[in-house]
Amino acid sequence: MANYYTDQPEIAFHLEHPLMKRIVELKERNYADKDKYDEAPVNYEDAIENYKRILDITGEVAANIIEPNSESVDLEGPHLIDNRMHYASKTYENLDATRKAGLWGVSMPRQYGGLNLPNVVFSMLSEMISSADGGFQNIWSLQSCIDTLYEFGNDEQRAKYIPRICNGETMSMDLTEPDAGSDLQRVMLKATFDEKENCWRLNGVKRFITNGDSDLHLVLARSEEGTHDGRGLSMFIYDKRNGGVDVRHIEHKLGIHGSPTCELVYKNAKAELCGNTRMGLIKYVMALMNSARLGIAAQSVGLSSEAYKEGLNYAKERAQFGKKIITFPAVYDMLSRMKAKLDAGRSLLYQTARYVDIYKALEDIARDQKLTAEERQEMKQYTRLADAFTPLAKGINSEYANQTAYDAISIHGGSGFIMEYKSQRLYRDARIFSIYEGTTQLQVVAAVRYITNGTYLSIMKEMLEGELSCDCMKGLRERVAKLVQLYEEAVEKVNASDNQDVHDFLARRLYNMTADIIGSLLLIEDAAKAPDLFKKSAHVFVRMAEEEVIGHTAYIKAFNAEDLEQFKAVEEEAAEV
């Protein structure tokens, strides 16, 4: 029987990272739950075995239920009846299977019915479900919205809502509006306090809301009358049981057909304030978005994995000119690049998740007790690393997913353009990954300060100095060290310019170089520990990095502010009209 976990030893490899011991120690608070809950681990080894068991169950459900349902879900999609969204028929089977497997509310503490899983393991579950069906992964992974409610809601709200998610109810985050896409400061959905009923009332329209007819919604709304920026926005909890929200429209999309994208009309809908007023965008949405971006990184890795598998299997079977096409240099070059991006992207994903796990666990502990000076420093360190790595993980993996899905079609040739083959669906599904929850360009904007202030450069140099498990990778790392020198020169060249337009224009190239080098160094570390799994990918990825970093460095060094004029589609005067 197929299993998306046991069939991919590369996933299990990331459970062996040295940081996992610290993550488990913090997450389990020295195994305080072992006397309260039968399923709670008694030590580190027990915790890891429990993670493996959950991963195994998920891998089986993903391979044998969700994936076989994926084509039917793609063809049928959700539909609207009497202002209510109804999933595709097979989506209900997926929901039932994941609920019976206990795969909801998995990150929540056991006291609420959760499994207390760290982000690393949640990301692994997310990756496998995405491999099976990227659209269903959207529905399932939005349960992570409960993390924000857990973090910023009060005790009463936690006790009221978290067990419902652990029992399999669904969630959404209602942020964007017709006139407020990426620019969330323009959100105008109105929140007013109802003195008589002692509750808040929401009125307005939300657009492009994934899983928009869910059971519980986190809603960004304007609570401060007369404001027009982020300081007037608050976060609210809307419970579908109370009514007051209609689904006006379900978008007809290029891909991820199983995931409903809704336009919602709020009509005096009853809601609860989550946290404090005015902090909705400034604090709570930022936490929500970072979690969502890590989820999309996992979604992207999952789809990349499936696209690579589809391309590989077809190349092994398809013969042309008397030979299997996998023997053609053009084809195995393509496949090796797909695999290298997959392995490097996965390593970046799980490194980011580990950083998030440590600082989030310390934040959680700090709610109950005072942290030591060492713990406060540790939290500060990993918060900064998570902030730096998250835009890399989301942006690069979403781009890799698009590239890998494109290449899978190319390997299939004309068959890849035919609807009967899965590769076309993967290609359609992947396209949204680099758009929602912040386009790749917005991830560049989030990352660029860490480029220009030297944060990434310091990380690279520290990684170069680290011990390798095997001397077999030292030569490869020496080649990457030369790329780090070029990268430093390119950053210095951009920093030396006082022209902001130059900075913005060249930022994407610096961002790609950053991902190339950090991806190379992470993959080299992996290959030193497990050469059988990663040696080939490490060599291929470093060559790709050399190709890109050397080229981008030459481009940046030769670029001057005057060159910008050659790229402008319109003259400045015309642009102002």
C-alpha positions, 0 to 999 in steps of 0.5 A: 500500500502506498504511503507518502511518508514511508515512501519518502525517507527524505521527510523522516530525515528531517526529524533527526536534526539536532535542534529537534531535541530542544524543540521537543524539550520546550514543546513538552515542557520537560514531559509535564503531560505524561501523568495526565494524558495516556498519549503524552510522551515520557521522553524524547525518543517516545515523542519522536516515535509518536511523531512517526506514528502520526506521520505514517497515518497521514501518509497512508490517508494522503496516498490512499484516500485524498490522492485518489479523490483529487481528480474528481474534486478538481473536476467537480469543485465547490458550488453555491446553493442558497448563499452557502458553499458546498464542497465537492463530494469527495472533499467530504470523504477527505474531511471524514478521513482526516477527522477519523485519523485525528488530524485536526487541531494537531498543534494545540495543547492536549488540554483542548484535545490537540496533539501538541505537535511542533511546526516541523511535524505539522509542516510534514503533514501539510507537505504530504497532504499537498502532494495528494491534493494541493486544494484540500491542503488549503482547507486542512491547513487553515486549522493553523489559524487556531494558533493565532486565537490560542496566542492572542485570545482569552482563556474563555475563547480558548476553551470555547473554540479550540476543542471545536477545531480539534474535533474537525471544524474548519477555519478561515482568515477573512482579510482581503476586500475588493479594494484591499488586496495586499494593501491590508491597511485599506480594509474597511469592513466595519466593526461596531460595538453593540451595547445592548447585546454586548458584542461586536457587529460586522458589516461589509464585504470580504473577497478572495477568502479561502474556505470562506464558508468555514465554521470559524473565521478570524476577521480583520475589520475597522473598529476605530471610526474615522481611521484609514490606516492599520492603526484602526484595525482589530481582529474578530472571531466570527462563529458561523453558528450565529449567522449573519454572513452569506456567500455571494460568489465562489470564484472560478479559478485556474487551479486548486479547484477543491479549495473554495475561494469566496466573496462574503457579505457580512450583515450585522454579523455577531462577533467577538474581539480577539485580543486588543483593539487596534492591534489587528493588523499591526500584530495579530495579522502579522502572526497569522500571515507568517504561519500561513506563509510557512504553510504555503512553503509546505504546500509548495514542497508537497506539490514539487514532490508530486510533480517530480514523481510524475515526471520521473515515472513518465520518463522511466516508461516513455520510449522514443527513438528506441530508448527510454527518454530518461536516458536523454541528457536533456531529460535527466538534466531537467529531472536532476534540477527538479530533484535538487530544488525539491531537496533544497527547498524542503531543507529550507522549509524545515530549517525555518519551521525549527526556528519558528518552533523554538521561539514560539515555544519560548513565547508560550512558556513566557505566558506562564513563567518568567524566562531566564536571561538565557531563554530570553536571548534564545527567543530573541535569536530564533525570532530573528532567524524565523523572521529572516527565513520565512520570506525565503521559504515561502517565496523560493518554494512557491517559485520552485513549485511553479518551475517543477510543475512546468518541467513535469509537463515538458517531460510529458511532451504533448501528453502533459497538455492533455487533461487525463494526465496529472501534470496539467493539474499540478501546473494549474494548482502551483500557479497560485502559490507565488501569489497568495499570502503575499506575492514573491515580490512581497517576500522580497520586500520582507527579506531585503532588510536582512540582505542589506543589513548583513543578517543573511551574510552572517548566517552564511559565514557561520554555516561555512564554519560549521562542522560537516559530518563527512569530508566528502562535502568539503570540496563542494562547500569550498565552492559555495564559499567563493559564491559567498564572496561574490554575494558580499560584493554584490550587496556592497555594490547595492548598498553603496547606491543612494538611489532607492529605485536601484535598490528595489530593482536589484532586490529580486536578484539579491533575494535569489542569490540569498536562497541559492547560497543558503539552500546550497549550504543546507543541502551540503549539510544534509548530504554530509549526513545522508549522502545516499539521499542528498549527494547528487542533489547537492552537486546539482544545486551548487552548480545551479547556484554557481550559474545564477550567483555568478551571473547576478553578480556580474549584472549588479556590478555592471548596473548603474542608475541611468540604466533604469530608464531602459526598463521603464514601460512608460515615461514618468509624466505618463505614469502620473496621469 
